[in-house]
Amino acid sequence: MKLQEILDQYHQDSAQASDIARNLNFALLGVVWILSKESVANLGDFKFPLIIIVVSLTADFLQYFLKGLLEKFHFDKQEEKATDAEGNINEDYNAAPYPTYIKIVAQLLYYLKLGTTALATIIIICNLAN
């Protein structure tokens, strides 16, 4: 198997994990909403998991927003280097690869998203079991 095939599979799997985590967060919000409608006192048991769900959804948003912002910043720098004094862009310019920090930021937010989703799920299941 070639390295690019492994990387492509990783991107496919991590995108699927992100989709599942996002859907699970919304499902957990639904569970909390249904249980809190039965009794407002039930909502107190779910305040911490609700905060964790919000953190997870925020990490989900920031993962793509910050990565896109950093990629655009990198692109603008590379485009500036590829542009001559008259404003013509050299289409054959060999741009520098993405800096490592872009991948690190995205990966940290990705793992924060998945970790907080798992934690919220465990806490809610434990609360339901009691």
N, C-alpha and C positions, 0 to 999 in steps of 0.2 A: 504494500500500500504506500502510495506517495504521500509526502508531507502535506501537500495541498489538499488531498482527499481527506486526511485526518482533520485538518483545519476546517474544511467545509462541513464535515460531519459534526464537529464541535459547534460550529455556528448554528447549524440546524437544530441540534439538541438543546443548546442554551436558549435559542429563540422559543422552542417548545416549552422549556422549563419556565421561561418568563411568562408565556401565555397562561400556563397552568397556574402559576403563582398568582397572577392578576385575577384570574377567574375564581380561584380559591379565596382570595381576599374579599371579593365581592360576595361570594357565598357565605363567608363567615359574617360579614356585615348583615346579610339577610337573616342568618340564624340569631344574631344578637338582637336585631330589630324585632323579630317574631317573639323571642323570649321576653323582651322588655315590654312588649304590648300586653303580655299576660299579667305582669306585675312590674311596676316601676322599680320596686325594690330589687328585682333581678338585674337591673342595669348596673348596680354597684358592683356585682360580681364580674362584670365584663368591661369595666373602665380600663384596666391595664391592657387586656387584649385589643381593645379598640384603639388605644394609643399605638400599640405595636402595629396594628393593621395600617394606621395612617402613616407610620414611619415606613412601612413596606411599600405602600403605594407612592409615597414621596420619593423613595429610593428608585422605584421603577421609573418614575417621570425623570428624575435627575440623571439616571443612567444614560438615557437617550438624549436628553437636552444638553447636558454638559459634554457628552462625547461629540454630539453634532456641533456644538459651539467651538470646541477645541479643534475638531477637524476642519471647520471653516476657517478658523484662525490660521491653522497650518497651511491650508490651501491658499489663502490670501498672501501669506509670506512667500510661498513657492511661486505663485503667479507674479508677484512683484519682481522676483529674481529672474523670471522667464520673460519679462517685458523689457523691450529696449527703450531708448530715450524718446522714440517717436510714438510709443504706445502700442507697438506691434508685439503680439505674444508669439514666442517661439514654441510651436506645437511639438517640436522634437526635444524640448528641454527635459532632461532627466531629473525629475523632482526627487527630493530627499524622502525617504520613507517616513511614515508617521512616527513621531517621538514615542518612546516607551511610556511616558506619563499618561498619554491618552488611554492606552490599554489598561494601565494600573487603575486609573480613576473609574473606568467602566467596570472593571472586574470587582473592585471593592464595593461599588454600589450594587452590582449583580449579586454578590454573596450576601450583602446586607439584606437585600430584598428577599432572597430565598430563606435566609436564616430567620428573619423576623416573621415571615409567613409560617414557617414550621413552628416557631415558638408560639405564635398566636393560636395556631391550630391545636397544639398540645394543651395549652391553657384552657381553651374553650372546651375541648373534649373532657378534660379533667373536671371542669366546672359542671358539665352536663352529667358526668358520672356520679357526682356527689348528691 
